[in-house]
């Protein structure tokens, strides 16, 4: 009985560790894409790669931060949980902004 509980705790700890690494890595990449987009625009390069990968990184950051918060619920306070909460809020806001831009785009000038 005790062994199954420890195995469950180890798998939860492993999931939280993976989610922690994912939301930190994808969050840092998504933030680093913003200056890279400005630099590419200034140099006249294509920014499409950065836009697409930033969108993917932001979605990954949102889901992995939420997974990390879910796997560490009820634990004591630490800064990783604060960063995960901030990552959830900022990623959600950014994705809501992108969705708003796509929904309000006017294609009538293309014709």
C-alpha positions in Angstrom: 0.0 0.0 0.0 2.8 2.5 0.9 4.7 1.6 -2.2 1.8 2.5 -4.5 1.4 5.9 -2.8 5.1 6.6 -3.2 4.9 5.6 -6.9 1.9 8.0 -7.3 3.8 10.8 -5.6 6.8 10.2 -7.7 4.8 10.4 -10.9 3.1 13.6 -9.8 6.5 15.0 -8.9 7.8 14.0 -12.3 4.8 15.5 -14.1 5.2 18.8 -12.1 8.9 18.8 -13.0 8.3 18.3 -16.7 5.5 21.0 -16.7 7.8 23.3 -14.8 10.6 23.0 -17.4 8.1 23.3 -20.2 6.5 26.5 -19.0 9.8 28.1 -18.1 11.4 27.2 -21.5 8.4 28.1 -23.6 7.7 31.3 -21.7 11.3 32.5 -22.1 11.2 31.6 -25.8 7.9 33.4 -26.3 9.3 36.5 -24.6 12.5 36.4 -26.6 10.5 36.3 -29.8 9.3 39.9 -29.3 12.7 41.6 -29.7 13.6 39.1 -32.4 10.6 40.2 -34.4 11.5 43.8 -34.0 15.1 43.1 -35.0 14.0 41.1 -38.1 11.6 43.9 -39.1 14.4 46.5 -38.7 16.7 44.4 -40.8 14.1 43.7 -43.4 14.0 39.9 -42.8 10.9 37.8 -42.7 9.2 37.5 -39.3 6.8 34.7 -40.1 9.0 32.1 -38.4 9.0 34.1 -35.2 5.3 34.8 -35.3 4.4 31.1 -35.7 6.8 29.8 -33.2 5.8 32.4 -30.7 2.2 31.4 -31.0 3.1 27.8 -30.5 5.3 28.6 -27.5 2.6 30.7 -25.9 0.0 28.0 -26.2 2.5 25.5 -24.8 3.4 27.9 -22.0 -0.3 28.3 -21.0 -1.1 24.6 -20.9 2.2 23.6 -19.1 1.8 26.3 -16.5 -1.8 25.3 -15.9 -0.6 21.6 -15.6 2.1 22.7 -13.2 -0.3 24.6 -11.0 -2.7 21.6 -11.1 0.0 19.1 -10.1 1.3 21.3 -7.2 -2.0 22.4 -5.8 -2.1 22.3 -2.0 1.7 22.6 -1.8 3.4 25.3 0.2 4.2 28.7 -1.3 7.1 29.0 -3.7 8.1 31.3 -6.5 7.6 28.7 -9.2 3.9 28.7 -8.5 3.8 32.5 -8.7 5.7 32.5 -12.0 3.3 29.8 -13.3 0.3 31.9 -12.3 1.8 34.9 -14.0 2.6 32.8 -17.1 -1.1 31.6 -17.2 -2.4 35.1 -17.0 0.0 36.7 -19.5 -0.4 33.8 -22.0 -4.1 34.0 -21.7 -4.1 37.7 -22.3 -1.8 37.5 -25.3 -3.9 34.7 -26.9 -7.1 36.7 -26.3 -5.5 39.6 -28.0 -4.4 37.5 -31.0 -7.9 36.0 -31.2 -9.4 39.5 -31.1 -7.2 40.6 -33.9 -8.1 37.6 -36.1 -11.8 38.1 -35.4 -11.9 41.8 -36.1 -9.7 41.7 -39.2 -11.3 43.4 -42.2 -10.6 41.7 -45.5 -12.7 44.0 -47.6 -9.7 46.1 -48.7 -8.0 43.0 -50.3 -10.3 43.0 -53.4 
